[in-house]
Structure formats: structure tokens, C-alpha cells
Amino acid sequence: MEFSRKYQATTKVNTDSQSTQMSFAPDILRDPTFFVADLAQHLPFREAMSALHEVVVSDQRFKPKDKTDYKTWLASQDQVFLAEAIGEQTGKLEALSALKAELETIQHKEKMTLAPYYHARSRYYNYLYKSDYDAWWVLDPVISVHPDTVFFECFSQDESSYGKLSCNYEVFKNITEHAYGTTNIDYSHTLYQEFQKIRDYKNTKFTIDPTGFEVSTELSDEFKEEKIDLPDSWVRGFLQVSSAMSLPFIQFDLHPMDVYNLLLTLKRNKERTSPRSIRFILNPDQPVKMRIEPWGYELNCPRSVYQGKQHEEVRIWGRRRLFILERLIPIVKRFRVRLLGTGLPSFWIAEMQDMSFTLGLSGWSANDFSRMGNFDLMAPRGEVDSTTAETVFKALQATWVESAQSLAKRLSLDELTIKSALGIYSQYGRVLYDMEKDLYRIRELSKDPLPMNKLRFSNQREQKAINFIKEKLVKITSKQQQQKQTLIKGNVKDNAKRYQPEITLDADMRLVDAHCGCHFYIKNKMNQGPCEHMLAIRLI
Amino acid sequence: MKQVRHTTLRFKQGASDKVYEVELVEIAALYLVHFSYGRFGATLREGSKTKTPISLKEATAIANSLLVSKIKKGYCVTQGYDPINKIILDKTVAPKAVTTSTMKIQERDQAIVHRLEEFSQSPQPLIQGYALGRTIWKAGELRIKAAQPAIEKILTSSEVKKEALTYYSILWTLGRIGDQKTLVLVDKIANKLPKKTEYMLMEVKMALSSNPQSLLPEIDEKRLAQCLKVDSLSQLHQEERKHRYFQETVLGLYWASLVDTSLRETLLTLVKNISVKDPFTLTFRRVYKIAEFRDDAQVLALLNHNVETSLPSKSNAWSNRKKPFTRNTKAYFRRRLPRTLRKIGKFQAEDYSRYATAVLLQVDDKDVRSVYSKRHKLRYFPHLSAVNFILHRHSRLLTKNHLSFWHLKRGIKQDIAHPEAYPLLWKQAAPDLFALLLDCKARIINDFSFQRLNQSEDYLTTRAIQDWVVLVQKPYENTALLAVDYLNDVLTQPTVLKAVLSAQFKAVRKRALENLDGESLGTQIDVLAMMLLSEYSNVHRFAKSYLYTAQAHYTVLSDRILATLLTRKTVELMLTPRVEWVLLHPLKNHASLSAIAPLLKHPNLTLQLLGSKLLAVSKANFYTLEVHYQNMSQSEHPEIRAGALGLLTRLSVDEKIQYKSLLFNALVDEHPALRERSHRVIKTIKRQAFRKETFDFVLPTFFKTEPVEGFADDMLALVLTLKPIYKKIDINLLWRLLHAKSKLAEWVGALILPMRSPKEFSVKQLVFLTKHATQGVRNWSFSVFEQDLSLVVDHSPQSIGLLDNPWDDTRQQAIQFFQNQFNHHFWDGERTLAVCDNVYADVQRFGRDLVTRFFQKYHSEAYLLYLSQHPSPNVQQFISSFLSHYANDKPDLILSLQHYFRTVLSQVNRGRIVKDRIIQFLLIEARKNEAVATMVATLFSEQSISHVIVDRMQYIQTLFKIQNQFRHIKTAIKVIEPEIRGI
């Protein structure tokens, strides 16, 4: 999906030993959004922004080790090893060592001869790395200026983590200019480095530059235009987070030191087998318990008591993403954790003075938000006609931010209708549900409407699977626990024919094996992913 | 057991050499007959004709019958009993090579005539197993004139039952015998022939008629022209089904070529076009039959080649109608010509080499179905059945499979000396072999004829020079070397010399060069020109080394070379850079304008370019060349237009400026030649105003994407020549250039910058320039600070930014600079802190060094307060060492460092030392001051649930001590009194 962005010049930072001026270049193709103020809470803001940066650059996808060099070396050594293995006689070994020495000399000479070339090449790569460093991440953060808060949102490279930093106006002082709205800002690695220089003894001016919108002539070298081809999955993930936020959840608080202890355990141990989950054991009025698998370490959180009314046990995966929160521990008052369920997204809200940082994590780090099993997040909830939905949306547009109750009162509508209507708009990326304050906010993710049909499902099979469930055509016949795996059998009635898919999930709830009698499976096996019947029994 | 009689027979014909032995053996007064046979010299296969011993009489009869039978087949008795002559040969008699004896032929002809006589007298359908039609046909095939009366009798006899095919055989045979008197007979049977054989009737009439011209049908010239085009065959395709125009044209031309031999070449071209497939199959068959009738080897060879290189038609399973030329038909035709060749070799030996030559000339190395064997260095043609029959009939190396496709046998390295069919016949066929050598297109054919001709020296000496001139240029080294041997005496003749010098093989050309007197080349301009244009290095080098001998004729030579170039078709291939070099260097300015002019008008761009280059080096003034300039500047080729621009250098400066717009447009053109020529002209105009104008014109292109590769380099080269105006370029424009997104603009800025005064920039700008992506810019701006240290001192808040540089080299340079150039007078607290605040680890280290080197006690508090906010763990650890000395007993300072303490203690699994330092420090300080104790109590209470045992222990200890000392401070410690247990 292609997004056009146009920035007047690039984001500029002027630093000297007394002051720092940060001027963010907003996307001038969008409605004018700007904000000019001085920073009042320097260090917490720096740390929170650094955490946000961690989200932007986070990429927990598995990267296989590059063994090319080793293999090349091994291939060259093959003959040597062989000769050593069979060279029993001393004479041969002596001859071999002489040859080896000669070879080493030659290799050394070769190295010396080629050294200038390698040196130049490495310098060239370094140059490329520096001069084009920002091309490493193209996913500029989104910034919104609202009547009560300014918030930054970003999404990780692996599409599995979402970060949102909300700053109340108390974080700033001397606010001179502002215009409400949402825009993308030109973000760069240099900017991150400049954030690190924020000190409370230096005056820091924070500007979302308003001048870009006033320039009428467009000099060719003054504007930075980007056409960003964002993956569908990225946009889908972003929308699913918004949607997931408004789902029912299990909530509890954690003391910062609980998170500290959790991270400590993860840092001190390396998991080599699955499951790699955290199991939250929540008993009413009891301290929260976290069991860290596969080692079975149990962390008790004596200062964090679960306030819920019934026992819950929820597992989440992709726990190493929680290291994003490390820098926030010294400044945070408490972490508010919201779990949607086992294998489902979780939200970690770090509450600070006048600021809050929300970290949204998908069920697994490999299974990002947009992947299988999460698309039901995009399903429409509640029945609202389009006129009502539009009325509600327009009402919210007038105030920018408002609670569902307030809107219900103002529009004389049922609160559920308001929530359903705004739920639809949050799926469209136009409204954001503020978890911390239980408010709905206007936040247009893009300047043009997003193609929802394209975004909801990543393929047709997912859509079909959902339809089977909707029509109640799916039935689970057995669920067997076999060692660490779960075998689920079921039947799905499709086109007057009954299919009997079987799926095997491992301890990390990953699909490890599956069978079905349908044409798709017979033709492709699992090479194209699971068929709609397997998806259906997995989802039910 | 006793051997009574042993007879050896031997058969030798061509490559065949075999023996047959018959043995009579006595066992207890009874006898056995054994035999053995096989190739001469090889192990013989043995057998017996008697199962049990028999009487002598019986055994002798069996043995004799065997001998007679073998002798009848052509074997000769070499040793033992000869039953024909009834003699016993004691000594081995050398076998005679069996050839078809005249006597045998006569016997065979007589037998046929006799059989025909018998047919004319009785109504029998078969005599001795032979049918009437077949016998008549055989008589025609062998052209037996003696059979003519018998055939006449058969025609007149009412007893003989004659079918349509019998009449057709009679017609064919009469035509083959060729007696003009029989034309009457032909007319008589004309109405009894089937309609489809009318073409053969016409052919026979043409053969027998005394005035064949009168019989010729008319040929439509237009249609003939259409038939000769291969492309138009598809158009003829539909027409042919209805009207048979193509057939009419081909047959008409075939007959006409009998009368007018000049039509033969046209006919052969047409025959090549005859497809064997529908709807041309009928035409093909008819022409094939006529060619067989006439013994027309060339046409037969062409048609056979068409058959062997065409794929059979695919039959449709759903259609009953079979398409002509099925797989079986093709297989039949592939067998037919070898069979014909075998018959010719046997019965018409004098025609064999003629037929074989025609077939072999069809072979071409370019044939995609040919196969190359690297091992045998041999390219062979598995699909050409007749060719392989001729070349490899007796081969040990190549053999054919059941589908008659030829392949190499495994394990055989070398072939026998004469693997061809009828090797004896080739011995008498030197002219045909020579024809093969002249016209062959395949190496295998060349080598075949070369090997056999090599022994016919007498014949070769009679060959004309022209033939050897052709052969010396052949792509086969053996033939070319043979030819040059025969041309040795006439190498001085210009025609021969040219031919030998253009031979493909170095050894051949070397022979000519060895015999060539270089000094004489000065008088042989033609030869010299040819040699200079030669594509072969040794020839060209030789000519170049003797070029001086033609100094007096340089103009003639240049013009001759140019004229030759104009006549060549493949100019690109030949006009190698060395010819161009000769024309533009030793022969520079010698070519006449009249010779150059045609080059410029030639459609070939290479020649136009050469013309343009020759004009560029000519000494003529612009006005003499103006006509050419006008033409060249209108050319569609940018290279030629660039040549025209180059001519402008001959003008004065004022005149050049008149062509300003032309030059400017060429300067930014996408074609490199135009840019380069324009640049060359502009470089010669040394006027400031013009330079400024040039710069202003090209300026916008600096900010745009490079339109073509090389454009940026050209622009940079141009900007370098505009150096005198660097100082006049607006400083804001320079700044814009330096910071443009376009790399070209950046580089142009980097070129201009060193010519400007640093004073034109503020310190902030200069610092900014030290972070520029271009190294030259960084070096220049850095050198400004190096040369004027006061800039650093006076503007230290900005100049310390030199250290904040993303480029490793410049950053290191900056560290070195600050380290060496400034002492403690410069490094006050604020500046030191500014260095420490940096994000780069090496600069931070430098900052820490500065703090330790120039530490002033009165700065300590500031260092602690300011550096404690640094996010780097290294800096955090660094300042922790200050705590115990400079923060002790300073409760306010300690309280203001709260964030630092909290940050360090919250680090997960790292900062052991700094954590210990802080905990120890806080423990001590907490006990001194209540406010500090309160802060520590809060902090440690929070931290006390840490799972790091060593930390937790210290936290609890500290809290316990605080709680004991300051009772009213609440901590997380709850003292549980130990349970008192009863004794």
C-alpha cells in the first residue's frame, strides 16, 4: 500500500552546550498540525522517547546465522583435513606442513594485495550505511496533537509491537502555537541521538514545524518527498492494535520492580526449548504470579494484587519484546497490564507523571498482529447503521476527544451504539481508543481512507474460515493432549461435503502439523499455509 | 580322426574381406563335413553340416555343394579343392578383388531380355518368380537396348495381359532406352496410361523427341518469380490445392532447362524450395521421379536433403485422412537414395562419384542437427542417411541404429583407412573430389576429399590458379595449406597475393608474407591498402611497418582505403580501431576532402563517424568545411552533430560566442559526445562573462536527478574549467549547493568551497560543514579551525560541536585537535561537560579524560549534577567514583541526584560496580542526614523486592539500619520477632 508523504526539508536539530532546538518536519500533504513549546520534564521525556525508539527499531524476527564465510573456509580446508586424517607417515605430514606454510605465505600475500580493495569496500559500505542510514526504517512515527495531550505512535519493523507515548501538556511549557490533528513526522537516527542529549539544565525547544504549511513556492531541493510502500500487513497490524484496544480484557497492575525481576530472569537465562511463554496466574485478591517457561521459574509480585473477581490463567509469548520497557523502570509509577487472552495481544501501559507509554504486543513475536489468528480483531462488532455512525464520528470530530458516556449523553444515544460506531471507525484507522483514560480520540492514520476490504484478511482462506464459524459449520470432535502437543480434530461442512481436518499445536500454540481431505491441502500440503478448514477448527 | 580335405575360399570386394573354409574329416571309415567362416584374420565361426558321420560319397557331395555355392557368390578358392576346375591348389593363391565383371552384366542383361521374350509368348503372370512389369522396369533401369524388340512384341501381343502399370513401365523403359524411333510406340500407348502419369509421358516425349522445344509448355514469369521466393510459399499454399500452379511452374521449368541449360540454376533454386509436405507432396514426388528418370544427381540430392531435413507430418488420431509424408514415408525415402546409390555403385560405377558428390555437397556444418564429438574431433550428421552411406558404409567408428540414424560406436578410437562405400570408385574420381573440395560446406566432406585427393598429385598439378585461389580462402587449414603450396610460384601476382593474405590461417598468410618484399609495397598501393584494412594482425603489422615506403602516395593510399571502405558491406567488422589509427595518425591530414565527403553521406554510422574524425584532424579552415558543418549539424546521429560542434574550435572567440545557444544546449544533452565536444569548445572561450553565463545555464541541472550516467562527471569537469568565477558565486547559492539533496550539487559545492574565504561563513556554519558527506568539504572546514584557534576559543559552545561528528575520521581528527591544541585554560567546566554530553563513545572517553586531567574541585558539584543525567552507563559509572569524595556530607546535592540513583539501580543485570558504590554511599549518607535517609528509605523500599540477592541483602540491611536509626521513617521492613518456643 503506497503512502505519499511530503516534508518541508528534513527534521532539524540544533544543539549547543546550552540549548537544543528540535524542529520536526510534518507531512505537509495532511491537514496542518503543529505544536511549538519548550520541554518542562526533560529526563522522563527523554527516556520515554528512547523507549519509543526501541519500538521503531525492534525486529525480533528469526534471522538465521550467516555461515557463508565459515562454509567457504571449510571447503578450502576440506583437502587439508583429509590429508591430515590419512597422512599417517611422518614424511607426508612434513610435506603437508611445508605446503601449508607455503599456502599461508601465498594467502598472506593475497590478503596484502587485496587489502586496499577490501579497505575501500568497507569504507564505501560505511559511507552507504551512514549516508543512507534512515533507509533502514521507513516507518515514520505518527504524531497527534489533541486538546489535552500530544501523543506519538509507532509500529515495529517486525509488525509485532506497537508503541504509544502520550504526553499531557504539563510535560511542556511556553506553548506558543498549536493546531490539532495527526501527522507523520520525518524521523531519523540522528534525531534519536539528539534525544539522548536532552538534559534538564538545557533549554529544549520542541517544535512540530508550522512553517512548512505556509510555503507557497516549491523549490525542488527544499522538499523531501517520499512514497512509502508500506506492507499491507503493517497497516493491517496497526489497525488491529487499535481494534484490539477496545476489546474486553483482563487487567492488573505491576510494580516497576516486578517488571525489573521479570526482565532480570529473562536476561539471565536463555531458552533453548519451547514453550517460551509467560503464564500469568491470577487469583482474586492474591498477588500476581508469573510462571516463566520452560524453566518453570515462578515470580511472585507481592506488591501487585489482582483485583479481578475470578481466577484467570493467561499465557503470552514473545516476551523478549518487554525489554523495550527497560529504560522506563526508573521513571514509571506502575505498569498496567491488559491481557486479551492466551495467545492474544497484550498491552503494557507504563504510567508516569504526566505521561504514559503504551506497549502493545501481538500474541507471538513471529506471529505479528496481521497474521493468522488475529483477523477476528477486525470483525465488525455490534450493529450500527452508517448514518448513526457518521453522526457519532462527526460529534467526536468537533471535540477531538470524548468519552463514550459523554457522547451518549450529548447525542442522546445508547452507549453501546456509540461504542459500536466508534469501534467501526477505529477499525478504519480514524478513531483511537485511549486505554489509559477510557476516551475516544480522533486519529486519522492516513490522509486518504484505507481500503478495508483489502486489509481485513490476508488471504481468502481466512475469510472463509470466519464464515464457517459464523454459520456454525464447524465442530470440534476431539482435543487430545499428547506430551507437549495438542491434537485437535474436528469437522467442517463445506459445500455439502464434510471435511475432517486435524491440527497439532505445540506448547507454544504453534501449528506444527495438520491434515485435511480438501483439494487445497492435497495439492499444496502445508506449503501454502493451512487450509480454511484447519483455520476454522483452530479459531473455534 | 583324420583331415581328408581342407578348402579355403576368400571373398574380397571393397572393404569386405572374408573367408569360408570347408573341411572333410574321417572318423572310423566314416566322414564329417565341417565349415568355418568370418572376416579374414579374425576368429572364425565354426559349424558342421553333418549331425552324424556319413559315407565318403555323401560327405564329398555336401562339401562340394558348399564350395560351389560359395564360388557362385563370388568366393575364390585360395587353397584346397576347386570343384569348378576340378584341381587341387596346394599353394595359397592371392584372391582377386571381385568386381562386377562385364561377363556377369551381359549374362544378367541377357537373362532379362530372355525373360521378356518369354513373357511376350505366354500369358504367364510370373516367370522364375519375376512379374512382367517389374522385368520391363528393370530393363529400363539398366537401359538395356536389347530389350526393346521384346517390349514391342509384348505391346503387340494380344496374349499378354497388360495392366495400366505395365503400360507405364513400358513408357518409362522406352524413355530410358532413348531410341527416338520408339516415339511412335509411346504415342500409341498414350491413351492407355492413367491420367496421373501424364507428366511422365511428357518427360518421355521430351527425351525421345528430336525437337523437344516444340513440346514445352509456357511458363508464367510472374508465377515463377513468386515460386522462387521462400516467403511466398505460404501464399501459394492455398492456391496449390486447387490449381497446382506451383507444380506446373516447377515441371515446366524442369523441362525447359533440358532445352535451355541457362535455366538450370533457377531450377535448382526452385527445387530447394519444394516442400515435401502437403500440398507440395505431389510436385515433390513428380520431380523426384523425373530426376530418377534422367539420372539427375543434383536434383535428386536436393530433394533427398529436403526429405532428410523435414519433420514428418503429424497425423491426427481423429481424422481418417492421413496427411502425406508420414513417418513411414520419410523412412522409405531415407532408404531409397542409399539403395539407388548401392545400385549405381554396382551397375553404373561410372556415375557413382557424380551422384555421391551431389549428395555430399548438401552437407553443411551449420546444420543444427549435426553432432560434434570432442573426443574424435569430428562433426557428423546422424540424420543424413545417404551421406553416411557414402562416407561410412564400412566404418568401424560410426554405425547406424534400427532407425537408420548414425552414431559413434563405443570403445572405438580410430576408423579404418577407407570407411566409405566403393572406395575403388573414388580412386578414379579425382575431378569429383576436387569439386567437393571447392564447394563443400562441411569439414567432414573437406577432409574426405582432401585425404583422397592428396595422393592424386598428377591431377592436382593440372588445376587452374583460380581454383587454388578459391581453395586458399577456405575455412579448412589443410586445404588452404595445400592450395598455398600450389600457389607458391605465383605469389607475386597481386590477385593471388591478396587472396593468400586474406586467408583465414596464420600459417598460410605467413607464407605470403615471407615471400613478400616489403620495400616494394610503396609501389603496390592496392595491396598496401588491402593489407592495412586486413582484419589479421600479422598482415596489418607488416603493412604498417612498410607504410613509409608509400610516403609519396599517402593521399592516394588514404583515398584508396576510404574508397575500399565504402565498397565493403561489413564495415563495422573491418573498421577496427587500428585502421582508424592509421588514417588519423600516419596518414593524418592526407585524405582529400573529396574522399571524405562520401563517408559523411554514407548511411553507415561508423563511416560517418570516421569522416567526422578525419575532418576534425584536417588542416582546412572552418569556411572550407562549412558545407560539411551544415550537413553534419543536421544529422540524426548525436556523434556526428558532436563532430560538427568540434569544427567550431577553428573559429575565433567572438565567432564561437555566436554559437552560444547551440553550445549550451549540447552541454546539457543526454549524449556524452555532444557534452564533451561542447565542453571542449567552451574551454577555449576565456571570458569571465561567458563563463558566468555558462555556469548559470547549467546550474539548474545540478539539483536534478542525473539524467544519464556520466552526466555528473561531465558537469564536474565543466565546473573545474570555470574556476576563475568561483569567487563570484553567491554565498547563499554555494550553501544551497553544499546542502542540496542532489549529490552533483553537493560535489559542485565541494569544488567551489576551497576557493572561498572562511570568513564568509559563521562558526556554526563551519561546524556544520565538518559534518558534510564529502570528505573534501569536511577537511576544508576543519582546516579553518586548525588555522585559526581563536575561532574555537571565542565560539566554544558551537565549536565543541566539531566533536559531535558522525564521520569517524573527522571525529578522530577533532579529538586529536582538541587534545593537542588546548590546555587547562581552555577546558573549563562547561566546555568539558559539553564534550561529555556527546553520544559517541570515543568522545565521551575524551570528555572523561578531560574531567580527570583538568579537574577542579569547585567544578565537582556541577560535574555530578550534570553528568548524572547522562544516559550512558560508562558516564554513570565514571561519576559514581566522585560520589564518596565530592558528594559526601552534601544532603542537598544527594537529594538532587535521586534520579541518577534510581536509574542506576534499575539497570537490569548490569552496572554491578556502580550499583555497589551507590548502595554503599547511600548507606553511609543516609545515616548522616534524615532527609537523605527518607529518600534512601523510599528508594530502597521500592528496590527491595529485587531478585538480585546481593542487592536485596544490602537494601534490607540499609533499610533496617535506617529504621533503627530514624524510627519515624517508614520502610518496607517489618521486623518479626522470632518465635519463642517452649523448652
Interface residues (C-beta under 8 A of the other chain):
Chain A: T15 D16 S17 Q18 H42 L43 R46 E47 S50 N126 Y127 K130 S131 T190 Q193 Q196 K197 R199 D200 Y201 S220 D221 K224 H255 P256 M257 D258 Y260 N261 L263 L264 T265 K267 R268 L299 P302 R303 E326 I329 P330 I331
Chain B: F703 K704 R736 A740 K741 S742 A745 A773 S796 P797 Q798 I800 G801 D804 P806 W807 D808 E830 R831 L833 A834 D837 N838 V839 L865 Y866 Q869 P871 H899 R902 T903 L905 S906 V908 N909 E942 Q943 I945 S946 H947 V948
